[in-house]
Amino acid sequence: MGKIFLVVPDAPVEAAAELKSSRTLGSAGIRLGVLDNSKGNADHLLNLIIEGVKKDFKVDSVVMTRKPFSSKPATDVILDQLAKEADLVVSAMAD
């Protein structure tokens, strides 16, 4: 299995920190959560990320959520859904 890296958008890729997890995937796949902040083209960026994750890891499910307004935080309902249905969450902004 490949390594998982966290990349902070404002940091150079060389400075990415390796994610260390106590959860092992084994034959089980990732339950991937996606939070679209509702800015233009965020859905396109997130779809590219999902495709990339699926190439390197087994993904059992993808939970797609979208904030109603980009200028406001995600609602508790959205956050609770992601916490319940996803092992990890990817969020993106774009224009």
N, C-alpha and C positions, 0 to 999 in steps of 0.2 A: 504494500500500500504506500502511496506517496505521502509526503509530508504536508501538513497544513500550516499555512502562514497567515498571520494577520497583517494586513497592510493598511496603514493610516494614510488617507489620501493626501495629507499635507506633508508627509514624510517621504524621503527617498526610499525606493524599494529595497536598497541595500540595508536599510535600518529596520526592516520588518522583523518582528519578534515571532519566534516559533510558538504555536499554540500547544500547550501541554494539557492533555485531558486524561481524566481517570476512566472515561468511557471508551470502551473498545467496540468497534463496529462488528468485527467478525463477519458473519454472513448477513447480519442485519444491515440495512441501509440507513442513510441519514433521512430524518424528517426535516426538510428544509423549509424555513419560514422566510417570506419575502414581504417587506414593508415598502410600498411605493409611496413617496411623499407627495404625489400628485403634481409635481412639476413636469413641464413639457419634456418628453423624451426619457423620463426616468424609467418608464416601462420597457423601452428598448434596451437601455443599459442593463436593467435587471434580467431581462430575457437572455442577454449575452452571458451574464454571470451564471445564470441557471444552467445554460448549455455547457459552460466550462466546467462547472462542478459535476455535472452528469458524466462528462468525459472521464474524469479522474476518480469518481466515487460512485458507489451504488446509492441511488436516491430512491427511497420507498415512496415518498410523497412530497408534494410541494404545496404549501399553504400560502396563497396569494392574498395579501391585504392591501388596502389603499386608504390613506388618510383623506378625509373629505376636503381639507384645506392645507396647503403647504405651509402656511404661516402659523398653524396651531399644532400643538403636540398631538400625538396619537391618543385616541380615547382609551379609557380603561378596558372597554370591551375588546378593542383590537389587541391591546397588549396582553390581556388575559387569554385570548384565543391563541396568540402566538406562543405564549408560555406553555399552554396546554398541549398544543398540536405540533410543536417544532423542537428539534434538538438544538438548532442554531438558526439565527435570523440574519438576513442580509438586507440592508437598506441602502438606497441610493437617491441622489438628487441629480438632476440634469436640467439643461435648458437647450 
